[in-house]
């Protein structure tokens, strides 16, 4: 066999291998998600869930002996069209259904940042409300629709409460937060007060916000004077603040620790106290509502192919795995009804 023929065969073989590899990657690219927002911000939580249908299915009761078929029967009949015969969610179909629901202000064939943020924020509120309601149902032993301190924390005795030990996790520490959440001073927490208690990072209660900042200061306050000097701010609060700011601005115009400190230090006394840290509360103590805003920016950036700051249906469909990252297990859209025995 001549060298020319051998060379031709080898070239053809290499070309075939490359072609097969490219086709395999193309066919599987929609199954793989990029590094999620949580990982980019150094968080250990997973990204929020974009589709309320996925949330609803994840909220279905999961018993020890639940199986794939029983879970499948528990979904609404009208939702069956969104799943194939193997129980996999038809993400493209769901996105086509959701697109006109999000495209409302204005209804122009594009999903803009504000439209997507309203959607993500509402999903976050719904998740918070559901988790709070579920916890209240479980803890409300007397069935009065409210939670007392002893119902939520039965491990503490009256003597523990009277001692009022305020170290982290002690009865007095918990009681301080319970009192902050009890806006109407009834001695118990209704659903909305209980949500503030369980999810203080998402509360608008100023007493809770101040409590959060005091806790954050306590974690960074090396000399224990209940305020932050420049060094304590630079080594603690600034790094957290900078991480989020870099993502939001893509690294542009990031203030130095000195500049950030000076801007926050309104009275110029070279210390930062609770009230002065309020402008960066959402960065120091981010909750689901704050995260929903950052998540909106993440989705727009990842899917906006022509970089016009808004999304078309085609752009969303081209990046559907980003919107359904929680449905993808090890890169593949697994049966979301699957449960381990």
Buried (B, 14 or more C-beta within 10 A) or exposed (E): EEEEEEEEEEEEEEEEEEEEEEEEEEEEEBEEBEEBBBEBBEBEEEBBBBBBBBBBBEEBEEEEEBEEEEBBEEBEEEEEEBBEEEBBBBBEEBBEBBBEEBBEEEEEEBBBBEBBBBBBBEBBBBBBBEBBEEBBEEBBEEEEEBBBBEBBBEEBEEEBBEEEBEEEEBBBBBBBBBBBBBBEEEEBBBEBBBBBBBBBBBBEBEBBBBBBBBBBBEEBBEEEEEBBBBEBBBEBBBEBBBBBBBBBEEEEEBBEBEEBBBEBBEEEEEBBBBEBBBEBBBBBBBBBBBBBBBBBBBBBBBBBEEEEEBBBBEBBBBBBBBBBBBBBEEEEBBBBBEBEE
